[in-house]
Amino acid sequence: MIKASRLLALGLVLASLAACAVATRIDAAGDVHAFLVSIRDGDKTTFDAHVDRSALKEQVRARLMAEAAKRKDNEGDAAAIGVLLGKPVIDAMVGRMIEPDVFRAVAEYFGYSAQTPIPNQLVIAQSLRPLDDSHVCVARKKDAPCILIFRNEDGVWRLISFEGDPKMLRTPKHF
């Protein structure tokens, strides 16, 4: 009888955790949807409302600097020195990367072109992976690495990290 009650208690705890994860995903999905629509529509105001610009800028800058520093060839050495000496240039470059039109390539990577309808909140929720109570990630496939990480900041889910290929963050060739 004791084993049955422990199993029941464990089952209730697991069900509660699963319900929290679903609620987190549904909550985050509304803001991720708004983020995707802002990219598609070029809506800078809504885009900025769903991006923690300082956190994302710091993360992208650190990533670019780390990638330049780990290159083993002469070009890598020059790039690493350039990154260290050119921090203001890197900051300006990264600042220009955090725009709706630049993230359009990321949206297209996930299958959302300008002609593709963006799915509703429930469909998006299914593709989100909770990392903890205040972070979710978006990956291309269920078991794939995270590409975008969002954090709940006072009730708004905001992009804080881009883990994809930095080459995806490019300015469009034409408008």
C-alpha atoms as a printed R data frame, in Angstrom:
    type eleno elety resid chain resno      x      y       z
1   ATOM     1    CA   MET     A     1  0.000  0.000   0.000
2   ATOM     2    CA   ILE     A     2  2.858  2.353   0.757
3   ATOM     3    CA   LYS     A     3  4.345  1.761  -2.669
4   ATOM     4    CA   ALA     A     4  1.058  2.634  -4.350
5   ATOM     5    CA   SER     A     5  0.787  5.913  -2.432
6   ATOM     6    CA   ARG     A     6  4.386  6.820  -3.322
7   ATOM     7    CA   LEU     A     7  3.716  6.074  -6.974
8   ATOM     8    CA   LEU     A     8  0.563  8.190  -6.838
9   ATOM     9    CA   ALA     A     9  2.468 11.062  -5.205
10  ATOM    10    CA   LEU     A    10  5.249 10.776  -7.778
11  ATOM    11    CA   GLY     A    11  2.677 10.721 -10.568
12  ATOM    12    CA   LEU     A    12  1.008 13.870  -9.206
13  ATOM    13    CA   VAL     A    13  4.356 15.654  -8.958
14  ATOM    14    CA   LEU     A    14  5.253 14.685 -12.542
15  ATOM    15    CA   ALA     A    15  1.813 15.730 -13.814
16  ATOM    16    CA   SER     A    16  2.185 19.063 -12.026
17  ATOM    17    CA   LEU     A    17  5.618 19.645 -13.557
18  ATOM    18    CA   ALA     A    18  4.312 18.731 -17.003
19  ATOM    19    CA   ALA     A    19  1.409 21.157 -16.584
20  ATOM    20    CA   CYS     A    20  3.845 23.920 -15.611
21  ATOM    21    CA   ALA     A    21  5.983 23.188 -18.673
22  ATOM    22    CA   VAL     A    22  2.925 23.337 -20.939
23  ATOM    23    CA   ALA     A    23  1.774 26.607 -19.353
24  ATOM    24    CA   THR     A    24  5.274 28.075 -19.785
25  ATOM    25    CA   ARG     A    25  5.379 27.039 -23.441
26  ATOM    26    CA   ILE     A    26  1.909 28.450 -24.183
27  ATOM    27    CA   ASP     A    27  2.744 31.714 -22.406
28  ATOM    28    CA   ALA     A    28  6.050 32.077 -24.262
29  ATOM    29    CA   ALA     A    29  4.472 31.115 -27.600
30  ATOM    30    CA   GLY     A    30  2.376 34.281 -27.701
31  ATOM    31    CA   ASP     A    31  5.476 36.456 -27.545
32  ATOM    32    CA   VAL     A    32  7.433 34.233 -29.939
33  ATOM    33    CA   HIS     A    33  4.506 34.570 -32.374
34  ATOM    34    CA   ALA     A    34  4.616 38.362 -32.031
35  ATOM    35    CA   PHE     A    35  8.400 38.245 -32.556
36  ATOM    36    CA   LEU     A    36  7.987 36.234 -35.791
37  ATOM    37    CA   VAL     A    37  5.257 38.549 -37.066
38  ATOM    38    CA   SER     A    38  7.471 41.573 -36.328
39  ATOM    39    CA   ILE     A    39 10.248 40.011 -38.411
40  ATOM    40    CA   ARG     A    40  7.908 39.215 -41.290
41  ATOM    41    CA   ASP     A    41  6.348 42.709 -41.222
42  ATOM    42    CA   GLY     A    42  9.574 44.628 -40.503
43  ATOM    43    CA   ASP     A    43  7.921 46.041 -37.352
44  ATOM    44    CA   LYS     A    44 10.864 47.427 -35.390
45  ATOM    45    CA   THR     A    45  8.759 48.551 -32.415
46  ATOM    46    CA   THR     A    46  7.287 45.089 -31.770
47  ATOM    47    CA   PHE     A    47 10.627 43.443 -32.555
48  ATOM    48    CA   ASP     A    48 12.363 45.631 -29.951
49  ATOM    49    CA   ALA     A    49  9.649 44.807 -27.386
50  ATOM    50    CA   HIS     A    50 10.529 41.107 -27.754
51  ATOM    51    CA   VAL     A    51 14.327 41.434 -27.763
52  ATOM    52    CA   ASP     A    52 16.536 42.147 -24.771
53  ATOM    53    CA   ARG     A    53 18.902 44.168 -26.929
54  ATOM    54    CA   SER     A    54 21.669 44.533 -24.335
55  ATOM    55    CA   ALA     A    55 21.677 40.813 -23.410
56  ATOM    56    CA   LEU     A    56 21.554 39.721 -27.055
57  ATOM    57    CA   LYS     A    57 24.214 42.231 -28.090
58  ATOM    58    CA   GLU     A    58 26.550 41.030 -25.334
59  ATOM    59    CA   GLN     A    59 25.957 37.366 -26.212
60  ATOM    60    CA   VAL     A    60 26.525 37.839 -29.957
61  ATOM    61    CA   ARG     A    61 29.610 40.017 -29.352
62  ATOM    62    CA   ALA     A    62 31.133 37.436 -26.998
63  ATOM    63    CA   ARG     A    63 30.390 34.665 -29.458
64  ATOM    64    CA   LEU     A    64 31.992 36.489 -32.384
65  ATOM    65    CA   MET     A    65 35.060 37.278 -30.292
66  ATOM    66    CA   ALA     A    66 35.357 33.661 -29.089
67  ATOM    67    CA   GLU     A    67 35.039 32.287 -32.614
68  ATOM    68    CA   ALA     A    68 37.717 34.663 -33.903
69  ATOM    69    CA   ALA     A    69 40.034 33.781 -31.011
70  ATOM    70    CA   LYS     A    70 39.744 30.017 -31.511
71  ATOM    71    CA   ARG     A    71 40.785 30.067 -35.165
72  ATOM    72    CA   LYS     A    72 44.214 28.447 -35.537
73  ATOM    73    CA   ASP     A    73 45.438 30.073 -38.751
74  ATOM    74    CA   ASN     A    74 47.063 33.451 -39.379
75  ATOM    75    CA   GLU     A    75 43.712 34.875 -40.414
76  ATOM    76    CA   GLY     A    76 42.350 33.796 -37.036
77  ATOM    77    CA   ASP     A    77 45.165 35.549 -35.178
78  ATOM    78    CA   ALA     A    78 44.548 38.725 -37.146
79  ATOM    79    CA   ALA     A    79 40.798 38.409 -36.564
80  ATOM    80    CA   ALA     A    80 41.282 37.910 -32.813
81  ATOM    81    CA   ILE     A    81 43.546 40.961 -32.560
82  ATOM    82    CA   GLY     A    82 41.133 42.957 -34.679
83  ATOM    83    CA   VAL     A    83 38.249 41.954 -32.456
84  ATOM    84    CA   LEU     A    84 40.098 42.990 -29.309
85  ATOM    85    CA   LEU     A    85 41.254 46.307 -30.756
86  ATOM    86    CA   GLY     A    86 38.066 47.023 -32.642
87  ATOM    87    CA   LYS     A    87 35.531 46.556 -29.826
88  ATOM    88    CA   PRO     A    88 33.639 49.768 -30.751
89  ATOM    89    CA   VAL     A    89 33.466 48.583 -34.375
90  ATOM    90    CA   ILE     A    90 32.252 45.145 -33.261
91  ATOM    91    CA   ASP     A    91 29.668 46.787 -30.976
92  ATOM    92    CA   ALA     A    92 28.355 48.893 -33.862
93  ATOM    93    CA   MET     A    93 28.283 45.879 -36.182
94  ATOM    94    CA   VAL     A    94 26.444 43.728 -33.626
95  ATOM    95    CA   GLY     A    95 24.004 46.564 -32.968
96  ATOM    96    CA   ARG     A    96 23.131 46.634 -36.675
97  ATOM    97    CA   MET     A    97 22.615 42.857 -36.625
98  ATOM    98    CA   ILE     A    98 19.772 43.107 -34.112
99  ATOM    99    CA   GLU     A    99 17.091 44.271 -36.534
100 ATOM   100    CA   PRO     A   100 13.956 42.610 -37.959
101 ATOM   101    CA   ASP     A   101 15.297 42.463 -41.520
102 ATOM   102    CA   VAL     A   102 18.501 40.734 -40.365
103 ATOM   103    CA   PHE     A   103 16.562 38.109 -38.393
104 ATOM   104    CA   ARG     A   104 14.431 37.377 -41.468
105 ATOM   105    CA   ALA     A   105 17.032 34.762 -42.518
106 ATOM   106    CA   VAL     A   106 16.616 33.083 -39.127
107 ATOM   107    CA   ALA     A   107 12.832 32.990 -39.564
108 ATOM   108    CA   GLU     A   108 13.308 31.523 -43.043
109 ATOM   109    CA   TYR     A   109 15.585 28.848 -41.547
110 ATOM   110    CA   PHE     A   110 12.600 27.815 -39.419
111 ATOM   111    CA   GLY     A   111 10.386 27.777 -42.521
112 ATOM   112    CA   TYR     A   112  8.714 31.170 -42.144
113 ATOM   113    CA   SER     A   113  9.174 33.188 -45.322
114 ATOM   114    CA   ALA     A   114  7.230 36.338 -46.126
115 ATOM   115    CA   GLN     A   115  4.708 34.174 -47.989
116 ATOM   116    CA   THR     A   116  4.332 31.535 -45.258
117 ATOM   117    CA   PRO     A   117  1.548 32.019 -42.707
118 ATOM   118    CA   ILE     A   118  2.929 32.097 -39.179
119 ATOM   119    CA   PRO     A   119  1.285 29.395 -37.067
120 ATOM   120    CA   ASN     A   120 -0.857 30.233 -34.086
121 ATOM   121    CA   GLN     A   121  0.257 30.258 -30.455
122 ATOM   122    CA   LEU     A   122 -0.648 26.607 -29.780
123 ATOM   123    CA   VAL     A   123  1.355 25.326 -32.744
124 ATOM   124    CA   ILE     A   124  4.361 27.446 -31.765
125 ATOM   125    CA   ALA     A   125  4.053 26.228 -28.156
126 ATOM   126    CA   GLN     A   126  4.590 22.655 -29.342
127 ATOM   127    CA   SER     A   127  7.950 23.614 -30.841
128 ATOM   128    CA   LEU     A   128  9.255 25.417 -27.751
129 ATOM   129    CA   ARG     A   129 11.513 23.622 -25.308
130 ATOM   130    CA   PRO     A   130 11.390 24.854 -21.700
131 ATOM   131    CA   LEU     A   131 14.872 25.182 -20.229
132 ATOM   132    CA   ASP     A   132 13.610 26.267 -16.804
133 ATOM   133    CA   ASP     A   133 10.733 28.382 -15.431
134 ATOM   134    CA   SER     A   134 11.931 31.546 -17.145
135 ATOM   135    CA   HIS     A   135 13.734 30.338 -20.305
136 ATOM   136    CA   VAL     A   136 12.545 28.577 -23.449
137 ATOM   137    CA   CYS     A   137 14.378 27.726 -26.597
138 ATOM   138    CA   VAL     A   138 13.459 27.321 -30.225
139 ATOM   139    CA   ALA     A   139 15.166 24.560 -32.164
140 ATOM   140    CA   ARG     A   140 14.711 23.373 -35.739
141 ATOM   141    CA   LYS     A   141 13.718 19.885 -34.555
142 ATOM   142    CA   LYS     A   142 12.730 18.365 -31.230
143 ATOM   143    CA   ASP     A   143 16.169 16.988 -30.335
144 ATOM   144    CA   ALA     A   144 18.231 19.598 -32.186
145 ATOM   145    CA   PRO     A   145 20.325 22.277 -30.472
146 ATOM   146    CA   CYS     A   146 18.642 25.540 -29.508
147 ATOM   147    CA   ILE     A   147 18.864 28.371 -32.026
148 ATOM   148    CA   LEU     A   148 16.945 31.095 -30.170
149 ATOM   149    CA   ILE     A   149 16.609 31.459 -26.403
150 ATOM   150    CA   PHE     A   150 13.904 33.605 -24.842
151 ATOM   151    CA   ARG     A   151 13.668 34.720 -21.206
152 ATOM   152    CA   ASN     A   152 10.575 35.845 -19.326
153 ATOM   153    CA   GLU     A   153 11.247 39.426 -18.276
154 ATOM   154    CA   ASP     A   154  8.379 40.828 -16.231
155 ATOM   155    CA   GLY     A   155  5.760 38.885 -18.180
156 ATOM   156    CA   VAL     A   156  7.245 39.444 -21.654
157 ATOM   157    CA   TRP     A   157  9.305 36.718 -23.332
158 ATOM   158    CA   ARG     A   158 12.305 38.417 -24.910
159 ATOM   159    CA   LEU     A   159 15.082 37.044 -27.100
160 ATOM   160    CA   ILE     A   160 18.349 36.949 -25.153
161 ATOM   161    CA   SER     A   161 20.520 34.560 -27.142
162 ATOM   162    CA   PHE     A   162 21.143 33.502 -30.724
163 ATOM   163    CA   GLU     A   163 22.887 30.128 -30.890
164 ATOM   164    CA   GLY     A   164 22.650 29.575 -34.639
165 ATOM   165    CA   ASP     A   165 25.267 30.042 -37.313
166 ATOM   166    CA   PRO     A   166 26.427 33.694 -37.159
167 ATOM   167    CA   LYS     A   167 26.334 33.738 -40.982
168 ATOM   168    CA   MET     A   168 22.540 33.661 -40.670
169 ATOM   169    CA   LEU     A   169 22.633 37.177 -39.211
170 ATOM   170    CA   ARG     A   170 23.126 39.070 -42.412
171 ATOM   171    CA   THR     A   171 21.639 42.169 -43.911
172 ATOM   172    CA   PRO     A   172 19.316 41.349 -46.801
173 ATOM   173    CA   LYS     A   173 20.743 41.986 -50.256
174 ATOM   174    CA   HIS     A   174 17.642 43.806 -51.403
175 ATOM   175    CA   PHE     A   175 14.585 45.356 -49.799
